[in-house]
Amino acid sequence: MKQISKFIDKHGAGHVTLRPEDDEDMWHLYNLIQKGDSVRAPAIRRVQKTSTTGSIDSQRIRLNLTLQVTNIEFSSYSAAAEQSASTDPGGSNNSASLQIAGRVISENPHVKLGAFHTLDVEANRDVRIEKLEGWDSIALSRVEEAIVPGRGAEVGAVVCGEGTAAFCLLSEHMTLVTHRISIPIPRKAASAGSSQHEKALVKFYGALYDAFIRHIPYSNVGLKAIVFASPGWVRDSVYEYVMQEAGKRSDKVLQRALKEKCVKIHISSPHVHSLVEVLKSPEIASQLKETKFAREGLTLDKFHKMLATDELRAWYGPKHVVLAADRGAIGTLLISDELFRASDPATRKKYVALVEEVQQKGGDAVIFSSMHESGQQLNQLTGIAAILTFPLDIEVVEAEEEAAQKEKQDLEPDDKEEG
C-alpha cells in the first residue's frame, strides 16, 4: 500500500489517500472503511447521450465518485475456496475483491447527487477516505502498518493428503489458498490395481509440481519458509519428487530454495485449518518468531494452555475482559479485528478505548486478523480474550460489581433529596 496524502488534525478529523497494490491491501481497506465514511475512488459508469437526430449513444466512462458508505464487502479467493466443496483444477483467479456501496455526495456532471452507486476498488487506483467519526488510534495504526514497504507472502505451504494438495500463502494478515488439486488414487490391490495406483501417483506428483511452480513464489527473497505438511509420510514423498524434478529440469533456484527454506511438518489432517499446527511447531516458530501471524498463533496457544491449567488467569467474552481491564489485571489482550468493523460507532469506540486502556496500564494488545485461522478460532471465543497477570475469580468479581452497583443505586435517592 502506498500513502499518497494524509491530513488529520489533532482531533482526528481529516482524510487519507491510499493506493492499494495487492490482496492484503484490499483487506486493510476493508478494515479501515466504516459505514458513514466518505470514500472517493475511480468508477466506471454507463452514460447515455442523445444526439441531435434523436439517436441514443451509450458508452462507459471512467470518473471519480465520492460516496457516503452504506455497505462494504470483501471477498477473497481463499474464502470462496474454503466454502466450496469442489476442486479447482484450472487455477482460477486468486484476487481478492472489495466493493463499496453508497450514495453520491459530490457534484459530478454524469451522476446525480444522492444516486446510489457501487465502487469496485482496483489495485493501483487511489482511494481517499474521510472518516465520519474521525480517525482513532486503531485506524491510524492500521494505516501505518499497511504502508510498510517490503511486505508480502512470508510462508508458502503445501498441505498434502493422498492425492490432494492445497497451496497456501501466508502474509502478515492473510492466509490465501491459491490453488487446489485432487486426483483419485486407487488402492494397491491386485497387480492391475498396483499399476493403476502407480499411474495415478505419477499424475498427482506431476500436477503438484506444476502447481508448485505457479503458486509458490520460491524465488522471492522475502519468503522465509516453504512448508510441506501432511498426515503420515506424504509430505516426504512430495518433497523428494519436487526436489528430484527440479534437478531433472536444472532449476537450481528451486533446489537452493528447498534446501534453505524447506520445513516438513506432520499435521493431524490434510486440511488448510491444520496450518495452525504448522505455525505452532518449533521448526517454524523459530524462523517466524518476528512475524505477526506467528505471534497470533503462539499467543492463542498460550491462552488455551492457561485456560486448561490456571483458568483464573484466562478470561474471555466482552463483559469479563472489560472487568479484568478495569482492575488492571490484563497482561495480554487478544482481540479480533472483526470487532473493530462493528456497524455501531459506539461499539467500535468501546473496543478502541479498551485497547488503549490495556496499553496505558502496561499490558500488551494483540489484534488478530480474521483472515488467519487463529483469528477465526478467537472469533469462536467471542472475538476477545485476555491472559491475566494475576488470578481473578469471575464469580467474586461479579459479586463485587453487583454490590457496588447496588450501593450506587441506594445512594441515588439521597443525592436527589439533597439537591
C-alpha positions in Angstrom: 0.0 0.0 0.0 1.2 3.5 -0.8 0.2 6.5 1.1 -0.4 9.3 -1.4 -1.5 12.0 1.0 -2.6 12.5 4.6 -4.1 15.3 6.5 -5.5 14.6 10.0 -5.8 17.2 12.7 -5.3 16.7 16.5 -9.0 15.8 16.9 -8.8 13.0 14.3 -10.7 14.9 11.6 -9.3 14.7 8.1 -8.5 12.3 5.2 -6.0 9.8 4.0 -5.5 8.8 0.3 -4.1 5.3 -0.2 -3.2 3.3 -3.3 -3.8 -0.5 -2.8 -1.4 -2.8 -4.6 -2.4 -6.4 -3.6 -4.9 -8.6 -1.9 -3.6 -7.7 1.6 -4.1 -4.0 0.8 -7.7 -4.7 0.0 -8.1 -6.4 3.4 -6.6 -3.3 5.1 -9.0 -1.0 3.3 -11.9 -3.3 4.3 -10.8 -2.8 7.9 -10.3 0.9 7.6 -13.6 1.9 5.9 -16.8 2.1 8.0 -20.4 2.8 7.2 -20.9 6.6 7.1 -17.3 7.3 6.0 -16.8 9.3 2.8 -14.8 7.5 0.1 -13.6 8.9 -3.2 -12.3 6.4 -5.9 -12.4 5.8 -9.6 -15.6 4.2 -11.0 -16.9 3.0 -14.3 -20.3 4.4 -15.2 -22.5 3.9 -18.3 -23.6 7.3 -19.7 -26.3 7.8 -22.4 -26.2 10.7 -24.8 -28.9 11.8 -27.2 -27.8 13.2 -30.5 -29.5 16.0 -32.5 -31.1 13.3 -34.6 -32.6 11.6 -31.6 -30.4 8.5 -31.6 -29.2 7.4 -28.2 -25.5 6.6 -27.7 -24.4 4.6 -24.7 -20.8 4.5 -23.5 -18.8 3.5 -20.4 -16.6 6.2 -18.9 -14.2 6.3 -16.0 -14.8 9.0 -13.4 -14.1 9.7 -9.8 -17.0 9.5 -7.4 -17.4 10.4 -3.7 -19.8 8.1 -1.8 -21.1 8.1 1.7 -20.7 4.4 2.5 -23.7 2.3 3.3 -22.2 -1.1 2.8 -18.7 -2.6 2.2 -18.0 -6.2 1.2 -14.7 -8.1 1.0 -14.2 -11.5 -0.6 -11.0 -13.5 -1.1 -10.3 -16.5 -3.2 -9.3 -18.3 0.0 -12.8 -17.7 1.5 -14.5 -18.9 -1.6 -12.3 -22.0 -1.8 -13.0 -22.9 1.7 -16.7 -22.7 1.2 -16.7 -24.7 -2.0 -16.6 -28.5 -1.9 -15.5 -28.6 -5.5 -11.8 -28.7 -6.5 -10.1 -26.1 -8.7 -8.1 -28.0 -11.3 -7.7 -24.9 -13.5 -6.1 -22.5 -11.1 -8.7 -19.8 -11.1 -8.1 -16.1 -10.4 -7.0 -15.7 -6.8 -7.5 -11.9 -6.4 -9.4 -10.5 -3.5 -12.2 -8.1 -4.3 -13.6 -5.0 -2.4 -16.9 -3.4 -3.1 -18.1 -0.2 -1.6 -21.7 0.9 -1.9 -23.2 4.2 -1.0 -24.9 7.5 -2.1 -23.0 10.0 -4.3 -22.3 13.1 -2.2 -20.2 15.3 -4.5 -21.2 17.1 -7.7 -20.5 15.2 -10.9 -21.6 16.0 -14.5 -22.6 12.4 -15.1 -24.1 11.3 -11.8 -26.8 13.0 -9.8 -26.3 13.8 -6.1 -27.9 11.1 -3.9 -27.7 8.5 -6.6 -26.8 5.0 -5.4 -23.5 3.6 -6.8 -21.1 0.7 -6.1 -17.3 1.2 -6.4 -15.2 -1.8 -7.3 -11.9 -0.9 -5.7 -9.0 -1.7 -8.1 -5.3 -2.2 -7.4 -3.1 0.8 -8.2 -6.1 3.2 -8.1 -6.2 5.9 -5.4 -8.8 5.7 -2.6 -9.5 8.8 -0.5 -11.0 8.1 2.9 -12.6 10.6 5.3 -14.0 9.1 8.5 -17.4 10.0 9.8 -16.3 9.5 13.5 -12.7 10.7 12.9 -9.5 8.7 12.8 -9.0 6.8 16.1 -5.7 5.1 17.2 -6.6 1.7 15.8 -7.4 3.1 12.3 -4.2 5.2 12.3 -2.2 2.1 13.4 -3.7 0.1 10.5 -2.6 2.8 8.0 0.9 2.8 9.4 1.1 -1.0 9.2 -0.3 -1.1 5.7 2.2 1.2 4.2 5.4 -0.5 5.5 7.4 -1.4 2.4 8.6 -4.9 1.6 5.5 -6.8 2.8 4.2 -9.9 1.1 3.9 -13.6 1.5 6.3 -14.9 4.2 5.4 -18.6 4.1 4.4 -20.8 1.2 2.7 -24.0 2.3 1.6 -27.2 0.5 -0.9 -29.0 2.7 -1.0 -32.6 1.3 -3.1 -35.7 1.6 -3.1 -38.8 -0.6 -3.9 -37.4 -4.0 -4.9 -33.9 -2.6 -2.9 -30.7 -2.1 -3.8 -27.1 -1.2 -1.3 -24.4 -2.0 -1.3 -21.5 0.6 0.4 -18.2 1.0 0.6 -16.7 4.5 1.3 -13.0 4.9 1.0 -10.7 7.8 -2.8 -10.5 7.7 -4.0 -13.2 5.4 -3.9 -16.8 4.6 -4.7 -17.3 0.9 -5.5 -20.7 -0.7 -4.2 -20.0 -4.2 -4.8 -23.4 -5.7 -6.2 -26.9 -5.0 -5.7 -30.3 -6.7 -7.5 -33.5 -6.1 -6.7 -36.7 -8.0 -8.2 -40.1 -7.0 -5.5 -42.6 -6.1 -6.7 -46.3 -6.4 -5.7 -48.6 -3.6 -3.0 -51.2 -4.2 -4.9 -54.5 -4.6 -4.1 -57.0 -7.4 -1.3 -56.5 -9.8 -3.6 -54.4 -12.1 -4.6 -52.3 -9.1 -1.0 -51.7 -8.3 -0.4 -50.4 -11.9 -3.3 -48.0 -11.7 -2.1 -46.9 -8.3 1.4 -46.0 -9.7 -0.1 -44.2 -12.7 -2.3 -42.1 -10.5 0.6 -41.2 -8.2 2.7 -40.1 -11.2 -0.2 -37.9 -12.4 -0.6 -36.5 -8.9 3.0 -35.6 -8.5 3.3 -34.1 -11.9 0.2 -31.9 -11.3 1.6 -30.9 -7.9 5.0 -29.9 -9.2 3.4 -27.8 -12.0 1.1 -26.1 -9.4 4.0 -25.6 -7.0 6.0 -23.7 -9.7 3.0 -21.4 -10.5 1.7 -20.8 -7.0 4.6 -20.8 -4.5 7.0 -17.8 -5.0 10.0 -19.8 -4.0 12.5 -17.3 -5.6 11.2 -14.4 -3.5 13.8 -13.1 -1.0 11.0 -12.3 1.5 9.7 -15.9 1.6 11.0 -17.2 4.9 9.8 -20.8 4.7 8.4 -23.4 2.3 6.3 -25.9 4.2 5.3 -29.4 3.2 2.7 -30.6 5.7 0.6 -33.8 5.8 -0.5 -36.6 8.0 1.6 -39.7 7.6 4.6 -39.6 5.2 3.0 -38.0 2.1 5.0 -34.8 2.7 8.3 -36.6 2.4 7.3 -38.2 -0.9 6.1 -34.9 -2.3 9.3 -33.1 -1.2 11.5 -35.8 -2.7 9.6 -35.6 -6.0 9.8 -31.8 -6.2 13.5 -31.9 -5.4 14.2 -34.6 -8.0 12.1 -32.9 -10.7 13.9 -29.6 -10.0 17.2 -31.4 -10.6 16.0 -33.0 -13.9 14.9 -29.6 -15.1 18.1 -27.9 -13.9 16.1 -25.5 -11.7 18.9 -24.5 -9.3 16.9 -21.7 -7.8 14.2 -24.1 -6.7 16.8 -26.6 -5.4 18.5 -23.9 -3.4 15.2 -22.6 -2.0 14.1 -26.1 -0.9 17.5 -26.7 0.8 17.5 -23.4 2.6 13.8 -22.8 3.4 12.0 -26.2 3.4 10.3 -27.5 6.6 8.4 -30.8 6.7 5.7 -30.9 9.3 3.3 -33.6 10.5 -0.3 -32.4 10.9 -3.4 -34.2 12.1 -5.5 -33.8 9.0 -4.9 -32.8 5.3 -6.9 -29.5 5.6 -5.9 -25.9 5.5 -7.1 -25.3 9.1 -4.2 -27.5 10.1 -1.9 -24.6 9.3 -2.4 -23.5 12.9 -0.5 -26.7 13.9 2.2 -25.8 11.5 2.7 -22.3 12.9 3.0 -23.7 16.5 5.7 -26.2 15.6 9.2 -25.5 16.9 10.7 -25.9 13.4 8.6 -23.0 12.1 8.2 -20.9 15.2 12.0 -20.2 15.4 12.0 -18.9 11.8 8.8 -16.9 12.0 9.1 -15.5 15.6 9.1 -11.9 14.3 6.0 -12.2 12.1 2.6 -11.0 13.2 0.7 -14.2 12.2 3.1 -16.5 14.1 2.8 -14.3 17.1 -1.0 -14.5 16.9 -0.9 -18.3 16.8 1.5 -18.6 19.7 -0.5 -16.1 21.8 -3.7 -18.0 21.2 -1.9 -21.3 22.1 -0.7 -19.7 25.4 -4.2 -18.6 26.2 -5.6 -22.1 25.7 -2.9 -23.6 27.8 -3.6 -21.0 30.6 -7.3 -21.8 30.3 -6.5 -25.5 30.8 -4.1 -25.1 33.7 -5.0 -21.8 35.5 -8.5 -20.7 34.4 -8.5 -17.8 36.9 -5.9 -16.1 34.6 -7.7 -16.8 31.3 -10.8 -14.8 30.7 -12.8 -14.3 27.5 -16.0 -12.5 26.5 -16.5 -8.7 26.3 -18.1 -8.3 29.8 -15.5 -10.3 31.6 -12.5 -8.9 29.7 -13.7 -5.3 30.5 -14.0 -6.2 34.2 -10.4 -7.5 34.1 -9.2 -4.4 32.4 -10.9 -2.2 35.0 -8.8 -3.9 37.6 -5.5 -3.5 35.7 -5.2 -7.3 35.5 -4.6 -7.8 31.8 -1.1 -8.8 30.7 -2.1 -9.7 27.1 -5.3 -8.8 25.4 -6.4 -10.9 22.4 -8.9 -9.1 20.2 -10.2 -9.8 16.7 -10.1 -7.1 14.0 -13.7 -8.2 13.4 -14.8 -6.3 16.5 -13.5 -3.0 15.0 -15.7 -3.4 12.0 -18.9 -3.1 14.1 -21.5 -1.1 12.3 -22.3 0.8 15.5 -19.7 3.5 16.1 -20.2 3.3 19.9 -19.2 -0.4 19.8 -16.0 0.3 17.9 -15.2 3.2 20.3 -15.6 0.8 23.2 -13.1 -1.6 21.9 -10.6 1.1 20.8 -10.8 2.5 24.3 -10.2 -1.0 25.8 -7.1 -1.5 23.7 -5.8 1.9 24.7 -6.6 1.3 28.4 -4.7 -2.0 28.4 -1.7 -0.5 26.7 -1.7 2.5 29.1 -1.6 0.1 32.1 1.4 -1.7 30.7 -0.4 -4.6 29.0 0.1 -5.9 25.5 -2.7 -5.9 22.9 -2.5 -8.4 20.0 -5.0 -7.7 17.2 -5.8 -10.9 15.4 -6.6 -11.0 11.7 -9.8 -12.9 11.0 -8.3 -13.9 7.7 -6.0 -16.2 9.6 -7.1 -19.4 11.2 -6.0 -18.2 14.6 -8.3 -15.2 14.2 -11.2 -17.4 13.2 -10.6 -19.5 16.3 -10.6 -16.4 18.5 -13.9 -15.3 16.9 -15.4 -18.6 18.1 -14.5 -17.4 21.6 -16.5 -14.2 21.1 -13.5 -12.4 19.4 -11.9 -11.2 22.7 -9.9 -12.8 25.4 -7.2 -12.0 28.0 -4.3 -13.5 29.8 -4.2 -12.0 33.3 -1.1 -11.1 35.2 -2.7 -12.4 38.4 -5.6 -14.7 39.1 -9.1 -13.3 39.5 -12.2 -15.3 40.3 -15.0 -14.3 37.9 -17.7 -15.0 40.5 -16.1 -12.9 43.1 -15.5 -10.0 40.7 -19.1 -10.1 39.5 -20.4 -10.2 43.1 -18.2 -7.1 43.8 -19.7 -5.4 40.8 -23.2 -6.1 41.8 -22.6 -4.9 45.4 -21.0 -1.7 44.0 -24.0 -1.2 41.7 -26.5 -1.7 44.4 -24.7 0.7 46.7 -24.7 3.3 44.0 -28.5 2.8 43.4 -29.1 3.1 47.2 -27.3 6.4 47.3 -29.1 8.0 44.3 -32.4 8.9 46.1 -30.4 10.6 48.9 -28.4 12.6 46.4 -31.6 13.7 44.7 -33.2 14.8 48.0 -30.0 16.8 48.9 -30.2 18.5 45.6 
